[in-house]
């Protein structure tokens, strides 16, 4: 790692009155959760899984829902634990130097690491909960997974009989407007914007760094591959997230 750059960015963080972070799949791969489009990605290995992540296909195709619930049972998400990167961001918050965190991930690892829910947006939802696509029923995903384990292949909503899915945002499904609004408003306030483990190519949340830059923020990218914002970044780290973030936080 570039020690001089670490010291410089740590100085920015110490001096910043408002720091915002955006995390993507790259931070969770270090916890054993595969990304989607990488060489060993979920969709690379199983193209049908990408179709199941499309709302219209999921809603119209019972076989897709059966396969989706079956895959949830054996998902690595349930055993995954926060890694050094997640823990470092939670520590940065405790030090008073991270005011808001937006994640594209649905795995809940930031919550497990101790990130405060009132300073946090899961812009693509989460797998900890289910929701009914017909009524307002919503709750702990274990309630549905227990039914799947008990033999219900495509468990319907017990309130209205509607189709259930995880409380994630699928392709073809709009983001929660309030979550997007909060993410954009927080990005406007940023003096330092940390973009971590994301290619910054999934919109509309990929607009967040542009919003921060427009309002004068310094952009710091931590990602092992090029991103769409590299030419605009004030600092770039290509090292492991679980090494960079703890080193930064230790210096703050």
C-alpha positions in Angstrom: 0.0 0.0 0.0 1.0 3.6 -0.6 1.8 4.8 2.9 2.1 8.4 1.9 -1.3 8.3 0.2 -2.8 6.7 3.3 -1.4 9.5 5.5 -2.8 12.1 3.1 -6.3 10.6 3.0 -6.4 10.0 6.7 -5.6 13.8 7.0 -8.6 14.5 4.8 -10.8 12.3 7.0 -9.6 14.0 10.2 -10.3 17.4 8.8 -13.7 16.5 7.3 -16.8 17.7 9.0 -18.9 15.4 7.0 -17.8 12.1 5.4 -20.1 9.8 3.4 -19.3 6.3 2.2 -20.8 4.2 -0.6 -20.0 0.4 -0.6 -20.5 -2.2 -3.3 -20.0 -5.9 -3.7 -16.3 -5.7 -3.4 -16.4 -5.2 0.3 -18.4 -8.4 0.8 -16.4 -10.7 -1.4 -13.7 -10.6 1.3 -16.4 -12.2 3.6 -16.9 -15.0 1.1 -19.9 -13.6 -0.6 -19.5 -13.9 -4.4 -20.2 -10.8 -6.5 -22.6 -11.0 -9.5 -20.7 -10.4 -12.7 -17.1 -11.2 -11.7 -15.2 -14.3 -13.0 -16.7 -16.4 -10.2 -19.9 -14.3 -9.9 -23.3 -15.7 -9.2 -24.6 -14.6 -12.6 -21.5 -15.6 -14.4 -21.8 -19.2 -13.1 -25.6 -19.4 -13.4 -27.1 -17.1 -16.0 -30.6 -18.2 -14.9 -30.0 -16.6 -11.6 -29.8 -13.2 -13.3 -33.2 -13.9 -14.9 -34.6 -14.8 -11.4 -33.4 -11.4 -10.2 -35.7 -9.7 -12.7 -39.0 -8.8 -11.0 -41.2 -9.6 -14.0 -39.7 -13.0 -14.5 -39.9 -13.8 -10.7 -43.5 -12.7 -10.5 -44.6 -14.6 -13.7 -42.7 -17.8 -13.3 -43.4 -20.2 -10.4 -40.3 -22.3 -11.2 -38.2 -19.2 -10.9 -39.6 -18.5 -7.4 -39.1 -22.2 -6.3 -35.5 -22.0 -7.5 -35.0 -18.7 -5.8 -36.3 -19.8 -2.4 -34.3 -23.1 -2.7 -31.1 -21.1 -3.3 -31.8 -18.8 -0.4 -31.7 -21.8 1.9 -28.2 -22.7 1.0 -26.9 -19.1 0.5 -23.5 -18.2 1.9 -25.1 -15.0 3.1 -26.4 -16.6 6.3 -23.0 -17.7 7.5 -21.0 -14.7 6.3 -19.5 -12.4 8.9 -18.3 -8.8 8.7 -14.6 -8.5 7.6 -12.0 -6.0 8.5 -13.4 -3.5 6.0 -16.9 -3.5 7.5 -15.5 -3.2 11.0 -13.3 -0.4 10.0 -16.2 1.7 8.7 -18.1 1.0 11.9 -15.1 2.2 13.9 -14.8 5.3 11.7 -18.4 6.1 12.6 -17.6 5.6 16.3 -14.7 8.0 15.9 -17.2 10.6 14.6 -15.6 10.7 11.2 -18.2 8.9 9.1 -21.5 10.6 9.1 -23.4 8.4 6.6 -23.1 5.1 4.8 -24.9 3.9 1.7 -24.5 0.3 0.6 -25.5 -1.4 -2.7 -25.2 -4.7 -0.8 -28.2 -6.7 0.6 -26.2 -9.0 2.9 -26.7 -7.0 6.2 -22.9 -7.2 7.1 -22.7 -3.5 7.8 -25.5 -3.9 10.4 -23.7 -6.9 11.9 -20.5 -4.8 12.1 -22.2 -2.1 14.1 -23.1 0.6 11.6 -25.9 2.7 13.1 -29.2 2.3 11.3 -30.0 6.0 11.5 -26.8 6.8 9.5 -27.4 4.1 6.9 -29.3 3.3 3.7 -29.5 -0.1 2.0 -30.3 1.3 -1.4 -31.0 -2.2 -2.9 -32.9 -3.5 0.1 -31.9 -6.5 2.2 -32.3 -10.3 2.6 -33.0 -10.1 6.3 -36.7 -9.5 5.6 -39.5 -10.7 3.3 -42.2 -8.6 1.7 -45.5 -9.5 0.1 -45.8 -8.1 -3.4 -49.6 -7.7 -3.0 -50.2 -6.4 0.5 -48.1 -4.6 3.2 -47.0 -7.8 5.0 -43.3 -7.7 5.9 -41.1 -9.5 8.4 -38.2 -11.6 9.3 -37.0 -13.8 6.4 -36.6 -16.8 8.7 -40.4 -17.0 8.9 -40.5 -17.8 5.2 -37.3 -19.9 5.1 -38.7 -22.1 7.8 -41.7 -22.8 5.7 -39.5 -23.6 2.7 -37.5 -26.0 4.8 -40.8 -27.5 5.9 -41.7 -28.3 2.3 -43.4 -25.2 0.9 -41.7 -24.6 -2.4 -43.3 -21.2 -3.1 -44.8 -20.1 0.1 -47.7 -17.6 -0.3 -48.4 -14.6 1.9 -50.4 -15.8 5.0 -52.2 -12.5 5.1 -53.5 -12.3 1.5 -52.2 -15.2 -0.5 -49.9 -13.0 -2.5 -46.4 -13.7 -3.8 -43.5 -13.3 -1.4 -40.0 -12.3 -2.1 -37.0 -11.0 -0.2 -37.0 -7.3 0.6 -34.4 -6.7 -2.0 -34.7 -4.5 -5.1 -34.9 -6.6 -8.2 -34.2 -5.5 -11.8 -37.4 -3.8 -13.0 -38.3 -2.7 -9.5 -38.0 0.9 -8.5 -35.8 2.0 -5.6 -37.4 3.2 -2.4 -37.8 6.9 -3.2 -37.0 8.0 0.3 -33.8 6.0 0.5 -32.6 7.5 -2.8 -33.5 11.0 -1.6 -31.6 10.5 1.6 -28.5 9.1 -0.2 -28.5 12.0 -2.6 -29.0 14.6 0.2 -26.2 13.1 2.2 -23.9 13.1 -0.8 -24.5 16.8 -1.2 -23.1 17.4 2.3 -20.0 15.3 1.9 -16.6 16.9 2.3 -15.0 13.5 1.7 -16.8 10.8 -0.3 -15.5 7.2 0.0 -16.4 4.9 -2.8 -15.5 1.3 -1.7 -15.8 -1.9 -3.6 -18.0 -0.6 -6.4 -17.4 -0.1 -10.1 -19.8 2.9 -9.8 -21.7 1.8 -12.8 -25.1 0.9 -11.4 -27.5 3.9 -11.6 -29.1 5.9 -10.2 -27.0 5.4 -7.0 -23.8 5.8 -9.2 -24.8 9.5 -9.4 -23.9 9.9 -5.7 -20.1 10.5 -6.3 -21.0 13.0 -9.0 -23.3 14.9 -6.6 -20.5 14.9 -4.0 -17.9 16.1 -6.4 -20.3 18.9 -7.7 -20.6 20.2 -4.1 -16.8 20.2 -3.6 -16.1 16.8 -2.0 -12.8 14.9 -2.3 -13.5 11.5 -3.9 -11.5 8.5 -2.6 -11.9 5.2 -4.4 -11.0 1.9 -2.9 -11.5 -0.8 -5.5 -9.3 -3.5 -7.1 -10.5 -2.7 -10.6 -11.1 0.5 -12.6 -14.3 2.4 -12.0 -16.2 4.9 -14.0 -15.0 7.7 -11.7 -11.3 7.0 -11.7 -10.5 10.1 -13.7 -12.3 12.3 -11.2 -10.9 10.8 -8.0 -8.6 12.6 -5.7 -7.1 9.3 -4.5 -7.3 5.7 -5.6 -6.4 2.5 -3.7 -6.2 -0.8 -5.7 -5.3 -2.9 -2.6 -7.5 -5.2 -0.5 -10.4 -3.3 1.1 -9.8 -5.2 4.4 -6.3 -3.8 4.4 -6.8 -0.3 3.3 -9.7 0.7 5.5 -8.2 -0.5 8.8 -5.0 1.3 7.9 -6.8 4.5 7.2 -9.0 4.4 10.3 -6.0 3.7 12.5 -4.4 6.9 11.2 -7.6 9.1 11.8 
